[in-house]
Amino acid sequence: MGAKSGLVFLGEGRPAEVLKTLPEPDPERSAALADTILGGAVASAGTRVLGEGGVWPERGTVCVGAYDGFALVGYDRLGPDRPSDISGWIDAVSPTGGAHGVFMHSVVDYCAFAVWEGGELRRSVSLAPDSGVMEDLGDRLSFEAPFWDGKHPMDEGYPLPFHPLEFGEAALGACFGFGIEGDPSTYEFDPFAFTVPAFRLAE
């Protein structure tokens, strides 16, 4: 698997429900949030297609779309060992304190998934074969059940009960309505028709 994701939805509710309406971002608010994330004044770097570079833009670039009541961020620096560690950041940048995040890196078979509601961490799980289960907090969501119930077994000797990237793909589908390496015909909306503004620090 070659999946990489540093994707966060800032707002309440299930991300897929609003993303599939293909809303238009507010340019000024998007740039302002990018300023906050990158820690300085930003310049436009065009747009990225959500189903391609939008979930994992190139180094030094952040994808930020600010919309009515929510925002979407794709950034390669988002990928905490324990999502609970970024709860303060989520509360500071989310318009409501709510968020969904899915983080993956195929080089190390790492995946983390988390949900915040009203500034409180509701669910967080993070795992990689070298580190094991680093975090498992809150009530498991329904899409997780087949993984924890042993219905996605790995070969004998693999240090985790299921593959983190397979779990991450399921998390993307359950929350964001699309995946990275799945069958696009099964997605709730076309992530290749959704573009997100991209920014870099201004020179």
Steps between C-alpha positions, in 0.01 A plus 500: 500500500620852421246694702592825674257734670515803726134595471293687758141621479437786745133523592210298633330206335616238256735652240360306203157657540629850427790415269277323250313827440829627344490837681711797394766623745530855628838621366574754775405272787691211341816713478456621858478145630804404292686793661418353840604147407829598334579771754544790262362682199422265213481523125273303271641178358201434276265216581531128555251228413373344821532144368864559405724760668226640720540235768881512497640812327868533424742612772459866596146519364175491695156450348240704684140560407284709733128466438179600673526336843793269431848476354709231333877468546747274321855524631791255513600624845174372646557149626542478876604180674205567728216717365418607855822706485346739245171551683603852603581589139168357381310705757688815395447474124163325473203739468298275733761293684397195299719312256576174322855403410649211304878469487696235308854440383568193290877498557454394863148349479377772735139606544318719748136599507319736735172681557448810715164644596458843656867515587500159667677192366234237436704228330868451424697202375859494376710200399808389308681164497818635658318678783186291540176663609613843617154631587155347531266743673124535503223287358578321175297600196295248306738480203775381736320188621614260223863596561499450875284186463768328293330516160803664334778269624864541407759231434643329805780704648360843410500693829150645460164325460428688173682722254502867606467627142198280435350639818581856389333444164188384683514807726518730199203329344292501816563864583605679182309291248796411280833319512848511356544152359144375486255467212379853408164358391429418865574853631218726614631782284776557249812632681655569160230764438578680827785753507652662809702825510873447560740737674870542575678750722548826314859583404 
